[in-house]
């Protein structure tokens, strides 16, 4: 994860300070990182990654849900209001609830997973992008259109939060599959380690479902920023040395992308340094 640490350092030293929607940031435009999953799973080691939160969210996306309480159920086994998720603040934010679009408690609108699995075509019909992409990887692996998009301009106002990681594309060669994800807005301290792990998990899942070997997870972070409120936390993290990457275990009996459960995954030999806390901007 040295390239992630180098990205933090680059922004701190060379970034531009700007005032944003939810706080002051220091940013650089368009940083790319590449992780070879055959070298280990890219879980940040200079602080603890909330792996269960990452895993539950990607399973929630794959399920096609926009229900924050369903995410709580996947993560905690309960929809109880006391069970929080990384989406709880968005589901209860005034800027979202004041629109009057939430149809039930926890309704986030047509966010990520809804677009992946229930994109609405121009004729109003629903299209399952993710299911389609899995089938096309199997039948036409050289296709240059293996793209899934969460950025639906016609429905941005129907989302509690417009997608930050807006689209991803697959590339297959020599029996190996890679993924490239584009992210319009990247919270480098809190969000990016989560995003790297999330899409690396997705790549491993799709590889398993299509009988391919996962290779590279590639990320382009466009507005790559550090909140001023996170400066002290980042400085603390920059003093730490990255450790050896863990290995990802996946239940060998599972191959269907749409039937994976929390218990089908675990990180082996993951030895992160202590958690560094910072407030998430909403």
C-alpha positions as CSV (number, residue, x, y, z in Angstrom):
1,X,0.0,0.0,0.0
2,X,3.0,2.3,-0.4
3,X,1.4,4.0,-3.4
4,X,-1.6,5.0,-1.2
5,X,0.7,6.5,1.4
6,X,2.7,8.3,-1.4
7,X,-0.7,9.7,-2.6
8,X,-1.5,11.1,0.8
9,X,2.0,12.6,1.0
10,X,1.8,14.1,-2.5
11,X,-1.5,15.8,-1.7
12,X,-0.3,17.2,1.6
13,X,2.8,18.7,0.0
14,X,1.5,19.7,-3.4
15,X,-2.3,19.9,-3.2
16,X,-4.4,23.0,-3.7
17,X,-6.6,24.2,-0.8
18,X,-10.3,24.7,-1.8
19,X,-13.6,25.2,-0.1
20,X,-16.0,22.4,-0.9
21,X,-19.7,21.4,-0.3
22,X,-19.0,19.8,3.0
23,X,-15.7,21.3,4.2
24,X,-12.3,22.7,3.2
25,X,-10.0,20.3,1.3
26,X,-6.5,20.0,-0.1
27,X,-6.7,18.2,-3.4
28,X,-4.9,17.0,-6.6
29,X,-6.7,16.1,-9.8
30,X,-6.5,12.6,-11.2
31,X,-4.3,10.2,-9.2
32,X,-4.0,6.6,-10.5
33,X,-3.1,3.5,-8.4
34,X,-2.7,-0.1,-9.5
35,X,-2.8,-3.2,-7.3
36,X,-1.8,-6.6,-8.4
37,X,-4.1,-8.9,-6.5
38,X,-1.8,-11.8,-7.0
39,X,0.6,-10.1,-4.6
40,X,-2.0,-10.0,-1.9
41,X,-5.2,-8.3,-1.0
42,X,-4.8,-4.4,-0.9
43,X,-6.1,-3.8,2.6
44,X,-4.4,-0.8,4.2
45,X,-2.1,-1.9,7.0
46,X,-1.0,1.5,8.4
47,X,-4.4,1.7,10.1
48,X,-7.2,-0.9,10.5
49,X,-9.6,-1.5,7.6
50,X,-13.2,-2.1,8.6
51,X,-13.3,-5.2,6.4
52,X,-16.8,-6.3,7.4
53,X,-18.2,-2.9,6.6
54,X,-16.5,-3.1,3.2
55,X,-17.8,-6.6,2.5
56,X,-21.3,-5.9,3.6
57,X,-21.5,-2.8,1.4
58,X,-20.3,-4.6,-1.8
59,X,-22.7,-7.4,-1.1
60,X,-25.5,-4.8,-0.7
61,X,-24.5,-3.2,-4.0
62,X,-24.5,-6.6,-5.8
63,X,-28.0,-7.3,-4.3
64,X,-29.2,-4.1,-6.0
65,X,-30.6,-2.5,-2.8
66,X,-31.1,1.1,-2.0
67,X,-32.3,0.4,1.5
68,X,-29.9,1.5,4.3
69,X,-31.6,-0.8,6.8
70,X,-31.0,-3.8,4.5
71,X,-27.3,-2.9,4.7
72,X,-27.6,-2.9,8.5
73,X,-29.2,-6.4,8.2
74,X,-26.3,-7.7,6.1
75,X,-23.7,-6.2,8.4
76,X,-25.2,-6.7,11.8
77,X,-27.9,-9.3,11.2
78,X,-30.6,-6.8,12.3
79,X,-32.6,-3.8,11.0
80,X,-32.8,-2.3,14.4
81,X,-32.3,1.5,14.3
82,X,-29.5,1.3,16.8
83,X,-27.4,-0.7,14.2
84,X,-25.5,2.0,12.3
85,X,-23.8,1.7,8.9
86,X,-21.6,4.0,6.8
87,X,-24.8,5.1,5.0
88,X,-26.9,5.9,8.1
89,X,-26.0,9.6,8.1
90,X,-26.9,10.0,4.4
91,X,-30.2,8.2,4.9
92,X,-31.1,10.7,7.7
93,X,-29.6,13.8,6.2
94,X,-31.9,16.9,6.0
95,X,-30.8,17.6,2.5
96,X,-32.1,14.2,1.4
97,X,-35.2,13.9,3.6
98,X,-36.3,17.5,2.7
99,X,-36.8,16.4,-0.9
100,X,-39.6,14.1,0.2
101,X,-38.4,11.2,-2.1
102,X,-37.7,8.7,0.6
103,X,-40.5,6.1,0.5
104,X,-39.6,4.3,3.8
105,X,-37.2,4.6,6.7
106,X,-33.7,4.0,5.3
107,X,-34.6,4.6,1.6
108,X,-31.6,6.2,-0.1
109,X,-33.2,6.4,-3.5
110,X,-31.6,5.1,-6.7
111,X,-28.1,4.8,-5.5
112,X,-25.2,2.5,-6.6
113,X,-26.7,-1.0,-6.4
114,X,-30.0,0.1,-7.8
115,X,-28.3,1.5,-10.9
116,X,-26.1,-1.7,-11.2
117,X,-29.1,-4.0,-11.1
118,X,-32.2,-1.8,-12.0
119,X,-31.0,0.8,-14.5
120,X,-34.0,2.3,-16.3
121,X,-33.7,2.5,-20.1
122,X,-35.1,5.3,-22.1
123,X,-38.2,3.2,-22.7
124,X,-38.8,2.8,-19.0
125,X,-37.7,-0.9,-19.0
126,X,-35.3,-2.1,-16.2
127,X,-31.9,-3.3,-17.3
128,X,-29.6,-5.5,-15.1
129,X,-26.1,-4.2,-15.9
130,X,-24.3,-6.5,-13.5
131,X,-26.0,-9.7,-14.6
132,X,-25.5,-8.7,-18.2
133,X,-21.8,-8.0,-17.7
134,X,-21.1,-11.4,-16.1
135,X,-22.7,-13.2,-19.1
136,X,-20.8,-11.1,-21.6
137,X,-17.5,-11.7,-19.8
138,X,-18.2,-15.5,-20.3
139,X,-19.2,-15.2,-23.9
140,X,-17.1,-12.3,-25.3
141,X,-14.1,-11.7,-23.0
142,X,-12.4,-9.4,-25.6
143,X,-15.4,-7.0,-25.6
144,X,-14.3,-3.4,-25.0
145,X,-17.7,-2.5,-23.6
146,X,-17.6,-4.4,-20.4
147,X,-18.7,-1.4,-18.4
148,X,-21.1,-0.9,-15.5
149,X,-22.1,2.7,-14.6
150,X,-23.7,4.1,-11.5
151,X,-23.7,7.6,-13.0
152,X,-27.2,8.1,-14.4
153,X,-27.6,11.8,-15.1
154,X,-31.4,11.6,-15.4
155,X,-31.7,10.2,-11.9
156,X,-29.0,12.0,-9.9
157,X,-31.7,14.1,-8.1
158,X,-33.3,10.8,-7.0
159,X,-30.2,9.7,-5.0
160,X,-29.3,10.5,-1.4
161,X,-25.8,10.9,-2.7
162,X,-24.7,11.0,-6.4
163,X,-22.2,8.2,-6.9
164,X,-18.6,9.0,-6.1
165,X,-17.2,5.8,-7.7
166,X,-19.2,6.4,-10.9
167,X,-18.3,3.4,-13.2
168,X,-16.0,0.4,-13.6
169,X,-14.7,-1.6,-16.6
170,X,-13.3,-5.1,-17.0
171,X,-10.4,-6.3,-19.1
172,X,-9.7,-10.0,-19.8
173,X,-6.5,-11.4,-21.3
174,X,-4.7,-14.8,-20.9
175,X,-7.3,-16.1,-18.5
176,X,-6.9,-13.2,-16.1
177,X,-9.4,-10.4,-15.4
178,X,-8.7,-6.8,-14.3
179,X,-10.9,-4.0,-13.2
180,X,-10.6,-0.2,-13.6
181,X,-12.8,2.1,-11.5
182,X,-13.3,5.8,-12.0
183,X,-14.0,7.9,-9.0
184,X,-15.1,11.5,-9.3
185,X,-14.6,12.4,-5.7
186,X,-12.2,10.7,-3.4
187,X,-11.8,11.2,0.4
188,X,-8.3,10.0,0.6
189,X,-8.1,9.4,4.3
190,X,-11.4,7.7,5.1
191,X,-12.9,6.7,1.8
192,X,-10.2,5.6,-0.5
193,X,-8.8,2.6,1.5
194,X,-12.5,1.5,1.7
195,X,-13.0,1.9,-2.0
196,X,-9.8,0.1,-2.9
197,X,-10.8,-2.9,-0.8
198,X,-14.4,-2.8,-2.1
199,X,-13.6,-3.0,-5.8
200,X,-10.8,-5.5,-5.2
201,X,-13.4,-7.7,-3.5
202,X,-15.8,-7.2,-6.5
203,X,-13.0,-8.1,-8.9
204,X,-12.3,-11.3,-6.9
205,X,-16.0,-12.2,-6.9
206,X,-16.5,-11.7,-10.6
207,X,-13.3,-13.6,-11.3
208,X,-14.6,-16.5,-9.3
209,X,-18.0,-16.3,-11.0
210,X,-16.5,-16.3,-14.5
211,X,-13.7,-18.9,-13.9
212,X,-11.0,-16.4,-14.4
213,X,-8.0,-15.3,-12.2
214,X,-8.1,-11.9,-10.7
215,X,-5.2,-9.7,-11.7
216,X,-5.1,-5.9,-11.4
217,X,-7.5,-3.6,-9.6
218,X,-6.8,-0.1,-11.1
219,X,-8.2,3.1,-9.7
220,X,-8.4,6.7,-11.0
221,X,-9.2,9.1,-8.3
222,X,-10.2,12.4,-9.9
223,X,-10.8,15.0,-7.2
224,X,-8.4,13.3,-4.8
225,X,-8.7,15.3,-1.6
226,X,-7.9,15.4,2.1
227,X,-10.2,17.3,4.4
228,X,-8.4,19.9,6.5
229,X,-10.1,18.3,9.5
230,X,-8.2,15.1,8.7
231,X,-4.7,16.7,8.5
232,X,-3.6,15.5,12.0
233,X,-4.8,12.0,11.3
234,X,-3.0,11.9,8.0
235,X,0.2,13.2,9.5
236,X,0.0,10.4,12.0
237,X,-0.6,7.8,9.3
238,X,2.4,9.1,7.2
239,X,4.7,8.2,10.1
240,X,3.8,4.5,9.8
241,X,5.4,1.9,7.6
242,X,3.2,-0.3,5.5
243,X,3.2,-4.0,6.4
244,X,2.9,-7.2,4.3
245,X,-0.5,-7.5,2.6
246,X,-3.0,-10.1,3.8
247,X,-4.6,-12.9,1.7
248,X,-8.2,-13.1,0.8
249,X,-10.0,-16.4,1.5
250,X,-13.2,-17.1,-0.5
251,X,-15.4,-20.1,0.2
252,X,-14.3,-22.6,-2.5
253,X,-17.8,-23.9,-2.8
254,X,-19.2,-20.6,-4.0
255,X,-19.1,-19.5,-7.6
256,X,-22.4,-17.5,-8.1
257,X,-21.8,-13.8,-7.9
258,X,-25.3,-13.3,-6.6
259,X,-25.3,-15.8,-3.8
260,X,-22.2,-14.8,-1.8
261,X,-22.7,-14.2,1.9
262,X,-20.6,-12.5,4.6
263,X,-19.3,-15.8,5.9
264,X,-17.9,-16.7,2.5
265,X,-15.0,-14.3,2.9
266,X,-12.2,-13.5,5.4
267,X,-8.8,-11.9,5.4
268,X,-5.9,-14.1,6.4
269,X,-2.7,-12.8,8.1
270,X,-4.0,-9.3,8.3
271,X,-2.0,-7.4,11.0
272,X,-2.9,-3.7,10.7
273,X,-1.7,-1.0,13.0
274,X,-4.0,0.8,15.4
275,X,-7.2,2.6,14.1
276,X,-6.8,6.3,13.4
277,X,-10.2,8.0,13.9
278,X,-11.5,11.0,11.9
279,X,-15.0,12.4,11.3
280,X,-16.7,11.5,8.0
281,X,-18.0,14.4,6.0
282,X,-21.6,13.9,4.8
